[in-house]
């Protein structure tokens, strides 16, 4: 398969570090030096499903494809206001498609997991055109009184249209169960029969543990894709990494011994938008003219679980 079109949508509300310092014990310098984030887009009056639908429409337009031509839709989402129906069904109806669809929750690595799923469908001869949408609102998961977590995140939706081709060279996924490092509990509705203790806890993160896992997993996953294809790190034109923390990105860059110009970022004005980070960054790089036909691109992401993945593809 190949990526034939991309699209993305961001909320209109921009929240700067200085705005956060008005109610948090923090500052622009404190946030920027530790994360690389200067501002982020935060959902205010938008609905996540509308953003997802618009990102999908943009990707279809970019690919020159009609929604009626889609054979499958995969939506990556961690949390949204709907428990049911699944977000992919809402997107399907919103764009006027009639194909099967499925939601996945692979945290921030969802886009790469979706590509792996789609690749399996292609190899089985089951599909011709696939839409992948990643729509996330992690700002609704955090405690906005906790400066360790709320400063990291932004919201957004990114999409990609896949069509037949031979551009995906290698995909590698990995997982290492470590559920106490990055987690959130959500209180469910009560019943007359529940006797266990239940709690409602916003997103919790052990930053150093996440940092160590992210650098190790991403470096390993990218190296595995290079080894499988016989390419070297120098052969890659662009490294599109999950925009979680600029220090993580810099550490992976150092490990691969590659120049900074190969690592485009948008974390400074987007923050971490979970699985939508990768497709949003890909769409922006494409529309800004950074990507040229034939470029080799390595993409990597990591998230709670812990789960991670990398994909190597030709543009």
C-alpha positions, -999 to +999 in steps of 0.1 A: +000+000+000+010+036-001-002+069+015-021+088-012-036+117+008-034+134+042-056+158+061-056+174+096-077+197+118-068+216+149-091+233+174-093+271+171-085+279+207-047+284+213-035+282+249+000+296+255+023+289+284+018+324+297-019+317+298-013+286+319+009+305+343-021+326+353-036+296+372-006+272+375+026+275+394+046+274+362+061+297+336+069+298+299+105+291+306+097+261+329+075+245+303+096+252+273+129+240+287+114+207+300+090+199+271+096+221+241+059+232+241+052+269+237+014+266+230-012+241+222-046+238+204-074+230+229-110+220+222-134+247+234-166+248+213-156+221+188-168+185+188-140+159+183-162+139+158-166+170+136-129+175+136-123+138+127-148+141+098-132+172+084-097+157+086-111+126+067-126+148+040-094+167+036-074+134+032-099+121+007-097+153-013-059+152-012-060+116-025-086+124-052-109+098-038-146+097-030-159+083+003-180+058-016-148+042-029-135+033+006-133-003+016-125+001+053-121+028+079-098+025+110-101+051+137-076+055+165-089+071+196-082+069+233-112+087+247-141+108+235-176+117+247-192+087+231-189+054+248-209+040+219-213+041+190-177+039+179-161+070+165-153+053+132-191+048+126-197+084+132-170+093+107-183+069+082-217+085+083-203+120+083-183+115+051-209+094+033-190+061+032-207+027+034-177+004+042-170-015+074-151+004+101-134-002+135-120+017+164-087+009+180-071+022+212-033+018+210-026+051+228-002+074+211+011+047+188-024+042+172-015+056+137+013+030+132-009+002+146-036+012+121-011+011+093-001-024+103-037-035+104-043-020+070-012-036+055-025-070+066-058-064+048-039-054+017-017-085+018-048-106+022-063-090-009-093-077+010-092-040+004-082-014-022-088+019-004-085+025+033-090+055+055-071+059+088-083+087+111-067+095+145-088+119+166-078+127+201-086+151+229-061+143+257-067+177+272-099+161+286-079+134+304-057+156+325-060+174+358-056+211+349-043+218+383-014+194+377+015+212+359+033+179+353+007+167+329-017+193+316+011+214+300+020+186+277-011+180+257-031+195+228-061+182+208-064+174+171-073+151+143-052+137+115-061+113+086-045+094+058-059+076+028-042+044+017-043+030-018-026+001-036+012+005-040+045-008-027+056+022-006+054+007+029+088-009+033+086-022+070+064-019+100+075-030+135+053-030+166+063-037+202+047-038+236+060-040+272+033-042+299+040-015+324+006-002+334+016+018+365+037+043+345+011+061+325-026+055+333-060+069+340-091+055+358-126+065+348-155+061+372-184+041+356-220+045+365-230+027+397-251-004+401-268-017+432-244-046+433-209-030+431-191-034+464-155-029+453-138+005+459-138+026+427-120+059+420-120+085+393-084+096+386-071+119+359-041+110+338-011+100+359+024+098+345+059+089+358+079+111+335+113+096+338+100+061+332+081+072+302+112+091+289+134+060+292+109+037+276+102+061+247+138+066+238+147+029+240+116+017+222+116+042+194+153+037+187+149-001+187+118+000+165+134+023+139+166+002+139+145-030+133+128-014+102+162-003+088+177-037+094+148-054+076+151-032+046+189-031+044+189+006+048+211+028+070+200+057+092+217+080+067+194+068+040+163+082+057+154+117+045+129+125+073+122+112+108+086+120+118+085+112+155+056+113+180+056+148+194+056+139+231+086+159+244+114+176+226+140+160+249+128+126+238+131+136+201+166+150+207+177+118+225+165+096+196+182+119+172+214+115+191+211+077+192+206+076+154+235+101+149+214+122+125+212+159+119+184+180+135+171+191+101+159+155+094+135+157+124+107+182+117+086+191+147+054+209+156+055+202+193+063+238+200+028+250+190+008+217+191+019+198+221+012+161+224-021+151+207-017+114+213-021+092+182-031+122+160+005+136+164+020+115+136-007+120+109-010+158+117+028+162+114+028+141+082+000+163+067+017+195+076+051+184+062+033+174+030+014+206+026+044+227+034+064+211+006+090+194+028+083+159+014+095+150-021+085+120-042+109+092-035+119+105+000+124+078+026+105+085+058+108+068+092+079+073+116+079+063+152+054+066+181+051+053+217+024+054+244+007+040+274+008+003+278+036+006+270+032+002+233+053+015+204+058+011+167+078+023+137+071+024+100+095+030+071+080+041+039+087+059+006+068+091-002 
